[in-house]
Amino acid sequence: MQKKGLIGSAFAMAVLPLAMSSAWAQEAPKLSAEEMEQGKQIYFERCAGCHGVLRKGATGKNLEPHWTKTLEDGTKMEGGTLKLGTNRLEKIIAYGTEGGMVNYDDILSDEEINLMARYIQNEPPIPPEFSLQDMKDSWKLIVPVDQRPTKQMNKVNLKNVFAITLRDAGKLALVDGDTHKIWKILDTGYAVHISRLSASGRYVYTVGRDGLTTIIDMYYEEPTTVATVRLGSDARSVDTSKFKGFEDKYLIGGTYWPPQYSIMDGVTLEPMKVVSTRGNTVDGDYHPEPRVASIVASLTKPEWVVNVKETGMILLVDYSDIKNLKTTTIESAKFLHDGGWDASGRYFMVAANASNKVAAVDTKTGKLAALVDTAKIPHPGRGANFVHPEFGPVWSTGHLGDDVVSLISTASDDPKFAKYKDHNWKVVQELKMPGAGNLFVKTHPKSKNFWADAPMNPEREIAEAVFVFDKADLKKEPVRLDVAKDSGLPESKAIRRAVQPEYNEAGDEVWISLWGGKTDQSAIVIYDDKTLKVKQVITDPAIVTPTGKFNVYNTMHDVY
């Protein structure tokens, strides 16, 4: 398992349990202090993202003890509801479910699976809060702005650099997209969730699941980390200010714990403001852990779109006056997760995944345009935009819990698309996948193809492959590419999951992460988008558990 050094110290110190009744305390399996620490570590690394720090559920099921514990006398019923218990929990953890729960039998040992089955029957520990002063205490300005290069000191085509998360190593690989060579590997926070780019394309911002945010300057001869700050103990999202006149002036970061977002100086990361997201859900119920999921910056307003997972509230945060912050709150649906812009850049599309809906936000009017019903647990990443031959502009999402990709008709101010308006905000087609477990879909304006992965499927032959649809004839079966086989790596016990297709700047290559076990060789497999043949496989030993990949140009300009 991961070294404790990879985990934020704030979370590692969280040992205080919730108050619990003596009756339930007697029923929970006994764990030693060492087992509790190990369970807490594993839960943070592998489980908290979907189930929540307090285990109240979101993308994943509620895992509070009243669902997970077997009663002392062995009965498993309370009010007609089946309880789980250690044996059943072990099977779920080991083998996964068709609803999107990945199998962990090739990630955790039998002993660790048994530990986690017992751990989640105990009350969850509550991590400490994280204040603005805590942020300031963690802030490190490694290189002041006036000591940084005034021009690019290398000959790398920065627009075609790929920022690749090396999840379990707590590192980020910057790879030259023109030469397919690793340019630099840098230390970052544990399990970087995303990389975002400055408006100029000079700086790479990363945020790890331990809350550590870094800013990497690519103007040096070799990329250099110039500042770091910790946002909290669990984080997922950052973005810069992009509106004209505010380019890179501010950086916003959202945390899963504590449930809040923070605003920092965009080039030094000096902490400036913390705003809590605790409050009531769209149903009117108070929630103690409304986590900040995706954040995106508008190009048409000095505004960020901040998606609050558990409450279902979408915040339009006006950053033109940080001291007097103005926020528009839009009600949508609970369990907001990830999303991206439609092709026009006017509408932000975000999955409310455990509600099986996609919300469309009209950022021009500051109102909800639509709530679209989808298949089970939509998970779009940023989604994918293209012009459908029958239904016009569509934005698409795959699903963790269903074997389809949904194509949603989007509105457009362009008169040439007016004839499609009757289809707007409807699922106009579902593309059949061989199984559930999709995480990312991707296309490119210059490509005839539409790519979809399925890394969360428990079946090896599906999880190790990607599926390529022809945009001109979407009724055809997709082409299946066996990424694991194409990598040339020997078969391993652990499933090497093919994850997140990402185009290069030119739109003629697609890069796939082959995400193996921590002790197995992983790879980046690069395909020619036109021929679907392998062009290059990057199998450097430093490529440890690669997951997300972010091309500089495409990320800067929201090309997907």
C-alpha positions, 0 to 999 in steps of 0.5 A: 500500500501507499507510504504514509508520506504520500498522504496529507498530514491533516488527514493522517492525524484524523483519529477522532471517531464520531460519537456512537451508541454503546449498542452499535459500538459492541456490534462493530468488529474490533480493530487494533489501533494499527488496523484502524490506521491502516484502514483509514489510509486505504479508505482515503486512497481507494474509497473516499472519492466515491463514498465520501469521507463520512461515508454518506455516499455519492457516486458510491453507496452509503457505507455508514455502519447502519448499512454495513454491520451485522447484528450481534445475534447474526441477523441481517435485517432491520426494518426489512433492509438487508445488512451486509456484514464482513463476508458479504462486504469482502465479496463486494470489495474483491469482485466489484459490482455491475453498478460501477464498483471496481474489483479490488482483488488485484489491487488489495491483498486478501488481508487488506480486503478483510480489514476493509470489510471490518473497518467500514463497519466501524464509525468513520473518523472525522478529519480536522478542518482546514482554515485560511491560516492552515493554507498560509502555513502550508504555502511555499513560494519556491521561486518568486515571480521576479526570479523566473525566466522572462521567456521560454528557455527550451525548444519544446513545443509547449502546446503539445506537451502532455501532463500525465498523472502517475497516480500511486507514485505521487508524481506528474510526467510531462511528455513531449508530444512531438517526440514521445519522449519523457521531458521531466517527472516531478513530485506532486501531491498523491494521486493528482486528479487533474492538471490545468493550464494557465491562460498563456500555456506557461504554467501547469497546475496540479491538485492531488487527492491529499490536497497539495496544489503545485504550479510548474513553470515550463519556461525553464530548460527543464520544467520546475515547480515554483510554488506549492500550497495545501488546500485541505486533506482531500481535493479534486479540482483547480482552475485559473481565471481566464477572462480578458484582463484577469488571465491567471490573476487567480487560482481556485481550488475545491476540496472534498474535505473540508467541503469548501473552495479556496482562492489563491494568487494565480502565479504565486499560490498565496492563499487569499480566501476560503469559502465553505460549501456546507448547507442544504441540498436541493431537497432542503436537507442539511448536509455536513459534507457537500464536496466541491467536484469540478470547477471550470473557468468561463472565457466569456465572463470573470466567472468560475462554475463550481459544482457542489456534489452532495447538495446539487447546487451549481455556483457561478462565482464572480471573481471580479471583486474578491473582497465582495464575492458575488455568487449565483446559486443554481439548483440542479440535482444531487451528486454533481461530479464532472463535466465540460463545455458544449461546443458553443462554450455557452452551456456547461454540462455536468453529470449528477451521476448518482441521480442519473442526470446531466445538468445543462447550465446557461452561463449567459443567463445564469440559469439552469437550461435543462436536467436531462435523464440519462442511463445509470451513473453518467461519468463524462470526464469533460465529455465530447462534442461533435455534430451528429449527422441526424441531430446536429450538435451533441455532447456525450457522456459514458456511464459507470453503471450502464453499457451505453454512451448517451448523446445529448442534443445541445442548443446553439445560437448559430442559425445553421443549427436552428432546425435541430432545436426540437431535439435540444436537451434530449438524449437523441442516441445511445451508443452500445458498449460491451459493458458498463464501467466507462470513465472517459469519452473523447473526440476531436474536431479534426477526427472522424472517430469517437473513443470510449474506455471502460476501465471500471468494468470487472471483466479483463477483456473489457477493462483492458480495451477501448472502443472506437465509434465512426462518427459518420455511421454511429449505428456500426459496431465500434472497433475494439482495440486491445490496448493491453495486448497492443502494449507488448507487455507480458500479461500480469495478474493485475488487470491493466486498465485502459483509461482516458483517451486523449488527443494530441494538439493536431488531432491525429494521435490518441494517447491511452493510459494502461494503468497496471498494478503498482508493482507491474509495468504500466504504459502509455499506448499511442494510436494513429487516429486515422489507421487505429494502429499503434505508433508508439508505446512508452514503457519507461519504468518511471511510468507508474500507474498512469491515469489522467492525461492532459494535452496542453493545447486541448486543455487550454482551449477546451477541445474535446 
